[in-house]
Amino acid sequence: MVVDKYISDFNAKSGDLISENNYAILDDKNIEVAVLCKHLFRALGTSRKYAKFRVSVTSDTSVHIQMDSNIKLKLKSQGTADLMPVKTVDASYVEEGENLKITVEFETEDDVATYKSFPMIVAMIKDGIVEALTTPIP
């Protein structure tokens, strides 16, 4: 499955940022995902983080990610984890010659200034999106 391979490859390159995941393919343009990231945040001295979201392909060159903690996907790990403070992510790209110009925009919870690991969350999401856009599908 393409999703399993992508997560495995992403974890190999990132040092296992995604501790646990589950997903459901809804149709050819929509997938629901649940992820738990604990080791990175524990190393940063903060609580582990999770996200549940729907990824929708909105065109050949863009995706919309809507966070939704009500998604029914389950994770095996028990215990508490904080929800990542992101509401939506919109990503798109345009080809400029041999390069891709990738744009990633975030809508966040009201006050992320006090959320000390927020820059790391943004970087992690951007890295995942860039990896997805630049990795050929087998």
N, C-alpha and C positions, 0 to 999 in steps of 0.2 A: 504494500500500500504506500502510495506517495507520501502521505502525511506521516506515517511511522518513520520512513526513511529520512524525511526532512527533519523531524525532531531528533532522531538519532544523530544525524550529521551536525545539526546545530549544537547539540550537547557536546559532541566530540570537539568542536571548535571553540566552544565557550567555557569549557570546564564544568559541564553539567549544571548549567543555570536552571534548567527545568528539572525539578526533583520528581515530579509526577505529572501525568497528563491523562486526559480522557477527551474524546471527541465524537461527534456524530455528524456524518455527512447528510445534509438535508436534501440537497439537489445539486445540480452541476454548478451552481453559483453561490451556495450558502453552506456554511459549516459552523457548528457550535463547538466550542472548545472550553475546557477547564484546565488550568495549569496551577501548579504549586511550586513556588521558588523558596527554598528554605536555607540552603547552605550559604549562598551569597549574603543574604540578609543577616544570618546569624554571625557571619564573619564581620559584618559591618556593625554588629552590636545592636541590632534592631530585630523586631519580630519577623517571622516568616510572612510572606505575601502570597495571595492567590488572586486569580482573576477568572471570571467566566464571561465569555463573549461570543458574539456571532460575527463571523467574517463574511461579508457579502462582496462579490465581484460586481462592481458597478459599471465597468466598461472593460475593454481589452487592456487598458493601461491604468486602472485605478481600483482600489478596494476601500470599503468602509468597515470599520470595526466598532461595534456597539457593545459596550460592557453591560452585562445584565446578570446580577447575582441571583436572579430567579430561574436561570437556566437549570434544568433538572439533572444535568450530568453530575455524577458522584466521583469523588476522589477517595482512594483507599485510606489515606492518612487520617488519623483522628487527631483531635486537639484543636487549638485555636490558631488562626492565621488572620492577618489583617487584609482587607480588600485593597487592591491597588487603587490609588486615588485618581483614576483616569475614567472619563465618561465615554469619550469617543476618540477614534484615531482615523484620519483620512490620509491615504497615501496614493500617490500617482507618480507617473514618470513620463518623460518625453525623451525621445532619442535625439541626441545632438551629435551628428557624425557617428563616430564609433563609441561614444559615451552615452550613459544614461544620466539624465538630470532627475533626481528623485526628490519629491517633496513629501514631507510628513508633517501633518498638523494635528495637534492634540487639543481636546477639550478636557479640562480637569475639574476636580472638585473645587469648591470655592477657595479654600486657602491651603495651598501646598507649601507655603513658605516655611511652615513649622515641620514639614515632613522631610526629615533629614536624608532619606534615601531616594527622594524623588528624582534627582538628576540621574541616578543609576537606573531607575525604572525606565525613564525616557530613553536613555542610551541602549538599554537592553531591547526595548520595543523597536527602536530604529534599526539596530543591528539585525534583528529578526526579519524585519521587512526588507531591508537591503539584501539579506541573504536569500529570501524567498524570490525577490525580483531578479536576482542575478544568477541563480542556480538553475541550470537546465533541468527540466522534468525528464526522468529516465523513460 
